[in-house]
Amino acid sequence: MAIKLSTGKIAFPIEFDNGDKQNIYFNPNDPDLATRLMAAKDKISKRLESMQFEDFKLSNSGEPVEIENLDDFINLTDEQVKALTEKAEKTAKIVTETKNIIYEELNTAFDSDVSSVVFKHCSPFAVVNGEYFIMQFLSAITPEIQKAVNKSNAEVEKNMAKHIAKYSK
């Protein structure tokens, strides 16, 4: 016979602006959630602040080369194309590494795979209303967690009062 335990994970609905509705699942009453979430926020914020992308300006004998259209790109020398490719590869590596850190930190913080839902339609690096999408998500989920914790705490206090009442007569 198996022992059945509940992890306390509950569904938190997310509605995307394209009408898609998904749920993420986690236990808002896990006492370690706040610690893990703050650590994730700090690590993600520091990583985003430290991201340094390659400068994509090319030079031709010390003069900057502007690439404004396809013809400008076609007229680049092999050396310039190689330099541009190397810079693009470095930037892609930084973005991929940072994205993996974000996914890992979020999933660890929530003890659940929330990143596959949260970033289904939008990259964590998308700028939405002046901030990275990842920061928008963290700002939006924090009050929802607080509401769930407050509700649960009220239920715990009610149950405790009921059980303590038996002994205080």
Number of C-alpha atoms within 10 A of each C-alpha: 3 4 4 6 6 5 10 11 16 14 11 17 11 16 12 13 8 7 8 10 11 14 14 18 16 22 20 22 20 15 10 13 18 17 12 18 19 13 15 23 20 12 15 21 14 11 16 16 9 9 12 12 14 15 10 16 13 17 12 11 7 7 8 10 16 12 15 8 8 8 9 11 14 10 11 16 11 9 10 17 15 12 16 17 13 14 17 16 13 14 18 14 13 16 18 12 12 18 19 13 16 22 21 15 20 24 19 16 22 23 17 15 17 20 19 12 14 22 15 13 12 14 13 22 16 12 14 13 8 8 11 15 19 26 17 15 14 15 12 11 13 12 11 13 18 14 12 16 17 14 12 14 13 12 12 12 11 12 12 11 12 11 11 11 10 8 7 7 5
